Amino acid sequence: MHEILRAEGVDLFYGTQKAVSDVNFCLMRGEVAAIMGSSGSGKSSLLYSLAGVLAPKRGTVSLDGIAFSTLTDEELSTLRRERFGFVFQYGELLPELTVEENTALPLRLAGRRRAPAHTAAGEVLGRLGMTEYLHRRTSQLSGGQSQRVAVARALVHEPDVVFADEPTGALDSVNASAVLKEFLRLARDQNTAVVIVTHDASVAAHADTQYRMTDGVLTRQEAA
């Protein structure tokens, strides 16, 4: 498999407090990796460093061999918009937009015209069982439905990597399992790599590779 994302010797600080310590990480195209850890372990800080949102104090993060540190702020913003997708614990959908409009947003921001962007949004929403909700406001959706929209928005532009921060943490166990399976099925169909941060071992069990974060230190878990 082709390597898509790499971190080497990454340290991240908040003031004098070290959140991530000398992390090395490699992600292959189409791979699903789970980073487990308790609250405060540094797993979300690492996720946002890998996504180019937080700049490490030391070390490098690179996509396809291009180090984030060599890019301008504008170039890095474009990279995140065009080649990454994000799924957050509470969806972070825009309440003033419909389901279809929320999903099409990454394509519209990339310059796609409204009609083809909405067609693409409808297709990915259909694969997630959300066709009948296209024109609803997100305030009219259940938690599970909202998170399916968040997944659709993250995948509609077929990114190289999706970063998911506790993507099922706000859902009950039945909805969590269903959304996670649909999310990973669609990502694998697109050959999109996924990095999931979670405290839940049952979520991590769906990944190809599992890591554990403890006090900022990342270790790979060996298969049982």
N, C-alpha and C positions, 0 to 999 in steps of 0.2 A: 504493500500500500504506500501511497505517496504521503509524505509528511506535509502537514498544512500549518501547524502552529508549534512554536518552541519557546520555552523560557529557560534561561540559563543564569544561575546564581542570583536570583531575584531577591532583593531585600526591600521591604516597604516599611516606612515609619509614619506614625502620627505624632508629630513633635519628637519627643525622645523615646516614645514607646514603639518598639519593633513589633509590627503586626505579621510580617512575612519574613522568614529567615532562610536565605540561601536555597531558594526553591529551584529545582530543575524539573521540567515538565515537557512532554512531547505528545502531540496529538496528531493522529493520522487522518487523512481525508475519509469521511464517512464513519469514523469511530465515535462511540458514545463513551464518555469518561465521567465517572461520578467522584466527587470530592466530598467525603463525609467528615463530620466534626461537630462538636458541640458549639453552642453560642459563644462567641468570643475567641474561637480557635484560630481565626484568620482566614477561613475559607472564602467568605464573601470578598474580603480585601484582595485575595489572590485572584478570584474570578474577575474583578474589575481591573486588575493589573493585566491579566491575560487579554482582556477586551480593549485595552488601550485607554481606559477611562481614568485610571490612576497611574501615575508615572512612578516606577520604582526608584529608590534612592541609589541602588546599585544593581547591576545585572542588565540583561536584555530580554525583550520579548520580540519575536519576529513572526511574520506571516509570509509564507512562501519565501523565506530567506531574507525578507526585507525588515530590518529592525525599526520598530516604532520610533526610536530616538532619532532616526535620520529623517523623519518626516516633519513637515511644518504642521502647525495646528490645523490648518485647513485641509491638508492632505490626510491627516489622521482622522479628522471628522468625516471626510468623504469615504475613507476606507471603512470606518465603522458603519456608516449609513448603507453602503453598497454591498459589503461583503460579510457583515455580521447581522445577526438577529438576536433579540433579547426577549426573555420571558421572565416576568417578575412574580413574586408571591401573590400579589393582589391585582395582577393584570395590568394596572396602570393604563386603562383605556381612557379615551377622551369622551366624556359624557355628552358633549354637544354634537358628536358625530354618530351616525348609524353604524351598525355592525359592518356593513359593506364598506363604508367610508373609513372606519378604523383600520380594517384589514388592508385596504388599498393604499394607505398612507405611505408606506416605504416606497412604493412604486411612483406615487405622485411626487414625493420629495426628490426622487431620482430623475424626474422630468417626463415620466410616462403620461400620455394623454389620459383623460378621464375614462373614456369608454374602454380602451384595452386594459387599463388598470383595474376597473371594476369587473371586467370579465375574468381576469386572473384571480381577483379576490373571490368572486363567486365560485370559481372552480375549486379553490383550496378550502373554502368554507363548506362546499358540498361534500368534500372528502372527510370532513369532520362532523357531518350530520347537522349542519347549521343553515341549510338552504332556506328554510321557512322563516328565518330570523333576519334576513339580509337588511331589511329596512326598519328594524326596531332600534330604539335607543338602547344603549348599554345598561341604563338604569332599569330596564324592563327584563333583564336577564338574571338567571340564577348564577350562583358562584361557578358551577361547573360549565355553564354556557359561556360566561365571561372569560373563563380561562381557555376555552376552545378558541374564542376570538383572539385572545392574546397569542396563542400558538399559531393560528392562521396568519396573523400580522407578522410574526417572527419568521415565517417560512415562505411567505408569498413571493418574495423576490429571489428565492432559491439561493440563500447565502452560503458561504463556505463554512461558517461556524455559527451555531446558536448557543448563547450563554443563558443558562436557566438558573435563577436564584430561588431555591425552594419553590419550584413551580407548582407543587401540589400541596404546599404547607397550609393553605387556607381552606382546603376542601375536606369533606368527610371521606372515609376510606373507600367507599364505593365509587364516588366521583373521581377521587384521586387516582385510583387504579385505571379507570376508563380513560381519563384525559392523558395520563402518562403513556399508556399503550398507543393511543391514537397519535400523540405527539411523536413518539419514537418511530412508529411505523412510517409516518409521512416523511420524517427526516431521513430515515434509511432509504426510502424510495427515491429521494432526491440526492442521495449521497452527501448529505449535509452532516458535518461533524457536530457533536453536541457535548458541551461541558455542563454538567448538572452539579450544583452545590446543594447538599441536603444533610439533614441530621437523621434521616430515616433509612435504615438498612434495607427495607423492602423496596424503596425507590432505587437505591444504589444497585440492588440485585439485577435490575434490568440493563445495566451498563455492560459494555465489553471489558472495561478496565475500571478498577476501583482504587481510590486513594484515600488516605486518612490524614487529616490536618490536626495537629496537636501543638498548641502554643506556637503557631506560626511555622511549624516544621511539617513538610509534606513527605509522606512515605507511601510507596505503592504496596497495595495489599496483594498477596499471592493467592491464586485460585485455590479453592479447597480441594 
